[in-house]
Amino acid sequence: MKALVLAAGEGKRLRESASKGKANSPKPLFPLLGLSLIERTILNLRENGIEEIFVVTGYQGEKIKRSIGDGSRYGVTVSYIDNEQWSLGNGSSVLAAEKVLQNEPCFLLTMADHVMQPSAIKKILNIENIKPGEVHVLVDYKRQKVFRIEEATKVRLNSHGRVLEIGKSLKDYNAVDCGVFLCTPGIFQGLKEEVSEGRNALSDGIRRLAEKGMVKGVDIGEEWWIDVDDGWDLEEARKRLLKSLPSPRDGLISKLINRRLSVPISGFIASTKITPNMISFTNFIVACLSAAAFIKGLWPIGGLLAQSAAIIDGVDGEIARLKYMATKYGAYFDSILDRYGDALILFGMTLGWYLAHSDAWVWFMGCAALIGSPMSMLGKEKFHALTGTPYCPEKYDGFLRFVPANRDGRLFLIMLGSFVGQLPLVLGILAVITNFLAFGRLVMVRKVLCK
C-alpha cells in the first residue's frame, strides 16, 4: 500500500512558540526526541510495512526535501508533490496528489505533524474489503483523554461506526478524528465538490462523503495520538513518547526503580548520535568494571556498578524504540553482551570473596549462580522462537513473576549484598532463585506449549 503525507502547512503557531533558532523551520522539521515530526511519521509508516510514500509540500518545501531526501536512509521511497495552493487548506494538498493516486484501489492518508504509536496505524490498516468510494477514518472514543480537545476535529458516529458528522465546531459528538484515513479515490470527488463551493479543508470533503454514507470510523482503542500544533502539544508528545517506553515484559525492579532512571536518561540522550549498540557496549564495559571492583575488594562500588549496568541495559532498548532503530542484530548483540557481563560480575564476586577469605566453597555457590543466571533469558527467547510470541512474565509466570530472578532483580540483589558484605549469601540466593525460576517455568510453559 502507498501512503500520502500532508506536510504543506506553515505551522505558524508552532513556529511562534519555538525558540529563535527554530522559528524559521517548517513545521514538519521540528525536532522531537531526536527525530523531526515528519521523520517520525515516515518511520511509523515503515514500521507498518508501507515503503512507498508521497509527501505533499508547500511552505518551505525545499527544506523538507533536502532534509528527507529520497527516503533511502529510512528504508522507504519518498516522492514529493508540490502544492502551490497550500495556503487554501489541507484539502488542496490532498487534491494535489490526485494524479498519482487516482488509480490506486486505496491508500493511507496521514499528517506530518501527528504523533502516534505504530500500533495505532495498524488498526486502520487491518481493515479489509473497503468499498469503492469509501473512506475509513481513525477515531478516538476516549474523549476525556484527548489533549486539548477544543482544538480537535470532532466526529459523530452511529452505533454501526458510520460517520454522520465531522467538524471542529460540532457540539454533539462521540469521538475525535485522529488524522489518519484509509482512502479510495472517492476522496478526490468529495473534495472537488466542496472546493466548487469554496471550502478547502480535508474535513469538508470527508463531511461531504459522510452525507452520502461513505465514511466509517475505526476505533483507535487504547493507543494514543496527538496533533502537534504548538509548543504545548510538542511537550505533551514528548511526555507521551517517554511514558510509552517501559516494556510489559519488565521485571519488578525495572518497573519500580530502573525505568524511573533509564527513561529520563533516554530522553536526555535521544537528540544525540548515540546508538543503541553504543549503549549496549557501554553496559558491557560497566559490567566489566563491576567485576574488577569485586575482585579488588571494592564491593560497594562493584554493587553500584552492577546496578548501573541494569539501568543502562534499559536505555539501549528505549532509544531503539524511541528512534525506530531496533534491529535483529542489535537485539542479538545486546543479549550476548548481557550474558557475558552477568557472568563476569558473578565471577568477580566469587574470586573477590575467595581472595579475601580463601573459602574454596564459594566457588560452588558462584558456579551454581552462573548456571542459573542465563536461564531466565534463555527460557524467554526459546519460548519466543517456538511460539512467535514474546514471553510476558505477568501472563505466563503466575506467582513466579514475584521472584527477582530476571536480570534486573539479580543485579539489584547483588548491589544489596555488596553493601552488607555478604557476597556468598547473595551468590547462594541467586543460585536458588534462578534455578527455581527455570524449573518453575518448565511447569508453567507446559500448559501453553502442550495445548
Stockholm file with secondary structure:
# STOCKHOLM 1.0

chainA/1-451         MKALVLAAGEGKRLRESASKGKANSPKPLFPLLGLSLIERTILNLRENGIEEIFVVTGYQGEKIKRSIGDGSRYGVTVSYIDNEQWSLGNGSSVLAAEKVLQNEPCFLLTMADHVMQPSAIKKILNIENIKPGEVHVLVDYKRQKVFRIEEATKVRLNSHGRVLEIGKSLKDYNAVDCGVFLCTPGIFQGLKEEVSEGRNALSDGIRRLAEKGMVKGVDIGEEWWIDVDDGWDLEEARKRLLKSLPSPRDGLISKLINRRLSVPISGFIASTKITPNMISFTNFIVACLSAAAFIKGLWPIGGLLAQSAAIIDGVDGEIARLKYMATKYGAYFDSILDRYGDALILFGMTLGWYLAHSDAWVWFMGCAALIGSPMSMLGKEKFHALTGTPYCPEKYDGFLRFVPANRDGRLFLIMLGSFVGQLPLVLGILAVITNFLAFGRLVMVRKVLCK
#=GR chainA/1-451 SS CEEEEEECCCCHHHHHTSCTTTTTSCGGGCEETTEEHHHHHHHHHHHTTCCEEEEEECTTHHHHHHHHTTSGGGTSEEEEEECTTGGGCHHHHHHTTHHHHTTCSCEEEEETTEEECHHHHHHHHTCCCCCTTCEEEEEECCGGGSTTGGGSCEEEECTTSBEEEEETTCSSCSEEEEEEEEECTHHHHHHHHHHTTTCCCHHHHHHHHHHTTCEEEEECTTCCEEECCSHHHHHHHHHHHHHTCSCTTCCHHIIIIIHHHHHHHHHHHTTSSCCHHHHHHHHHHHHHHHHHHHHTTCHHHHHHHHHHHHHHHHHHHHHHHHTTCCCHHHHHHHHHHHHHHHHHHHHHHHHHHHHHHCCTTHHHHHHHHHHHTTHHHHHHHHHHHHHSSCCCHHHHCGGGGGSCCSHHHHHHHHHHHHHHTCHHHHHHHHHHHHHHHHHHHHHHHHHHHTC
#=GC SS_cons         CEEEEEECCCCHHHHHTSCTTTTTSCGGGCEETTEEHHHHHHHHHHHTTCCEEEEEECTTHHHHHHHHTTSGGGTSEEEEEECTTGGGCHHHHHHTTHHHHTTCSCEEEEETTEEECHHHHHHHHTCCCCCTTCEEEEEECCGGGSTTGGGSCEEEECTTSBEEEEETTCSSCSEEEEEEEEECTHHHHHHHHHHTTTCCCHHHHHHHHHHTTCEEEEECTTCCEEECCSHHHHHHHHHHHHHTCSCTTCCHHIIIIIHHHHHHHHHHHTTSSCCHHHHHHHHHHHHHHHHHHHHTTCHHHHHHHHHHHHHHHHHHHHHHHHTTCCCHHHHHHHHHHHHHHHHHHHHHHHHHHHHHHCCTTHHHHHHHHHHHTTHHHHHHHHHHHHHSSCCCHHHHCGGGGGSCCSHHHHHHHHHHHHHHTCHHHHHHHHHHHHHHHHHHHHHHHHHHHTC
//
